């Protein structure tokens, strides 16, 4: 007998407006993300700047609104001046975060050009590891000041008459991590971040700034780190960052698919910490969250451990994603939407080749990994208002996580388009799930489509030679009777049910 679950959604019960930047991504100078990823001169699809057209097409398909750059751990040793000006004069550097050679052939201005061609904005990070407020103010002046000063005129000499007008800036990266170049205590980082924030906004008062939260929820200093950092930066930044990756190295899929429950707890703890500091400071300002690194990451660990150092753009972190990975990515996307009132930016880490939805071969093709599809569906159809889901679902327990609902779901109401989209994952590995969605407040509805991502093999992957092995179909069985959706969700499946509302 099939499992049964129900959801009630009401157009007046709103979690929050979905900021499109929740569907952001990330390009770091790491592995083949830049070189032989978005940039490969001589490739058959490359343009006059060496930007791969096949990759560009897939990025545009995802409708990514913002991309974080240039790191990541890379940014804590980044001298931004090395990456601008005539390419022949740029310095090669030992890149200590990932132990490679950085040629700086592709730099800051080239990335801005790529972002414009990809129809996306830039989320720029500044180095607060080996550098600080001085370098931070200078790059903002170079990027955003119109003209008439040393750094703005240098940009113009480099061929960019108009300012880049980058508005979102990250104050360092994972500064609590001992692996980070220039790692700091919360007090040290809080002081460095607030001083950088001050001068950056003195150069351009329109900036939105992101302070570093904990590197992950398992850090020993979490969430004291956040409370201390915000004590310094609360009045100077708009966002606090979150990072979290999950893996299934124990091959325990039931627990793996439950990790988004932990992610939900992580977000709730961060919201509570932000609101504690808000109360402590008697502030009326709400601190928002930027979940600017999230994904599945574990497949490549063994291969990365064997890599020899000091090569140029070697394969690194090239996880080949499975069907079950796509299911967890779907659950994580739903979790982000459930907190649309506080999470206003997020970055799937990363975009190309490095733990990425898009893979390439050097000189060859580009293809969609399994995780491409839930991200695509959410980005395209998850725009509007996230609605509070009242879910009734049977649950299961794992060794470490209890009360895991078989159904993970949320609905998004796009009032302008007159559409409601229901995203749903059936976590059961053995049984289908009978789903009913009550749309009582919307009037008469009609079905647009029911997209399904499913595969009998949880470990199934896509490759260059078999790029469509795991691919969604539009043959879902959802029906609409007046105000109610009925559907049978296949075991271990990602579902997108779209309806037109009056």
Secondary structure, DSSP 8 states (H G I E B T S, - for coil): --EEEEEE--TT-EEEE--GGGGEEE--SSTTSTBTTTB-TT-TTB-TT-BBHHHHHHHHHHT--EEEES-SGGGGG--GGGGSS-GGG---EEETTTTEEE--SS-HHHHHHHHHHTT-EEEEEE--SS--HHHHHHHHHHHH--SSSHHHHHHHHTT--S-----EEEE-S-TT-TTSTT---HHHHHHHHHHHHHHHHHH-TT-EEEE---SSTT-TTTTHHHHHHHHHHTTT-SEEEEEEEE--TT--HHHHTTHHHHHHHHHHHHHHHHHHHHHHTT-----EEEEEEEEE--TTHHHHHT--SS-SS---S----BHHHHHHHHHHHHHHHHTTTTEEEEEES-SBSSS-SEEE-TTS-EEE-THHHHHHHHHHH--SEEE--EEEE-EE--SS--SEESEEEEEEEETTTTEEEEEEEE--SS--EEEEEE-TTS-SEEEEEEEEE--S-TT-B--SSSTTSS--BS----EEETTEEEEEE-TTEEEEEEEEE-
